[in-house]
Amino acid sequence: MNYQLNPQDDTGIESVRKDFPILDQKVNGHPLIYLDNAATTQIPVAVLNTLMEHYQTQNGNVHRGNHTLSQKSTAAFEHARANIARHLGVNADEVIFTSGTTAAINSVASSWQPEDSECNALIVTALEHHSNFIPWQQRCIREGWDFLVCPIDESGDIDINLLECMLNEHRVGMVACAHVSNVLGTVNPIEKLSEVAHEHGSLLFVDAAQSIRHENVDASKLGCDFLSFSGHKMLAPTGIGVLCGKEEHLSKMSPFSFGGEMVDRVSSIETTFADPPIRFEAGTPNYSGAIALSAAFDYLDEIGKDTVRERELHLLDYAQEKLACVPLVRILGHPRERAGCLSFVVEGVHPFDIAALLDSLGVAVRSGNLCAQPLLNETFDDRFVVRISPAFYNSFTEINAFISSLECVIQLLRG
Amino acid sequence: MDYTEIRALSFADAQQKILVDFNSFDDVFSQYTFLLDFAAKLEPMSEEDRNRSIKVEKCQSDAWVRVEKQDDGTFEVFAESDTLIVRGALKIMVLLLSGRNAKEILESNVCVIENTDLALAFSDERLSGLAAIQKTIKEQIIYLQSKISD
């Protein structure tokens, strides 16, 4: 299908929205305006059809049977791995399927061993989601290492000079950071961070959950050692995600869970394990999810990855410009580069009240601490915020309607 | 809205009266607006009184509740929250429970929100927060009753 979606206005948007029937509904009597894509995205018909076709024509457990369905299923699963690897610029053996970003981070945080026997610290940034904060913090507690949080400046950008100071003063095994912040939308300079981390003998783990849909996530170009993301943030179902790791690191890592298929030989004396990626996929993998995730990558290709990125940037810029004109609204951070989402507070009004009332007008936004309590409490002194996160299937008309609804809600709540 | 005479009604009739008023609005936004009218009528709680109250922490909002026994054996409920929507729900609890005796309160089940269109708009977490507040009120009454028995 030729979409011809214009990144700068709503030309061509109807052809895209037809692919997402869920968007064509009323919520509380108002047309749905779904602006919570940082939490989860909607799934296009093409991906749903892939999933349905798989179950209708080729479902069989993978890597286990000699029968035709198992072989077809295995071929589709491994094709998905190869396709996803191609999109990430890595080898298929470097793609491990997980249940999502959180599982991927926890796996590495628990199983990876630093080569430097004198490693005494790990670094995360102040921008992190709890998923890319707590697993590293807990590892440090277990090991007796220092857990260091690299601060951000007042704009919401990582202070790279401070990061370098931390790396100079400690034997850091891993720096973990988000590609894009789930609160501020800050796009981190991953290539630069990779360079800095590697110069100091540290590895870099990138949480790409918030960037995978719209940024160029080429792990080899980014230079990171590990990268993870969830399918449901990029038009695929929940329960599927990817841990991408350099072969040189994966080959040295022990399995983080044990079970069927991930072994070489098992006896009552000892067990030897398969090579990556199978070593890290104990039990029946979510192969149907992987097949759907691969289809989601293909769908984004059809729309055009550059178009998706450019359109989402325009939508976000437009929303930011309009929001800045709404009295009492304060937008958090002004990073050098923002993508995916932005968060704001309204003076004297609780974010929960705003989100609840917006929902009554059909507008879906996220409110709360966004699983980023360290960032909100320790950097911004805001316990809760409202977040909007448009996707390419949103329209500029919807942004206008959101702003009108917000003004109406603020007027009601301020009395 | 005028609920000055609501204490004269039984708990069930009082709750039904508020429920009927809510459901006279046929869209969620109007029901929220009505709920905010309740919020505006909840007496603000001073910092000092908050410190004397029990804090019920639920995701995204905090609430404080306190129960005081009156000379005539009835109880007065005081409440506060940092969000207007929860304040509205608390005002309904205060209206329905204050001025009643321990037996009436302990046997009561405030469920106005749950029986309006707002039930869908309220998350499960929010509804369980309201249930926790109601439970806290009852626990305070049981505690106050036990103190009297001592």
Interface residues (C-beta under 8 A of the other chain):
Chain A: N28 G29 V349 H350 P351 F352 D353 A356 L357 D359 S360 L361 S367 G368 N369 F384 L412 L413 G415
Chain B: D27 V28 F29 Q31 Y32 T33 L36 A40 C59 Q60 S61 D82 T83 L84 I85 D117 A121 F122
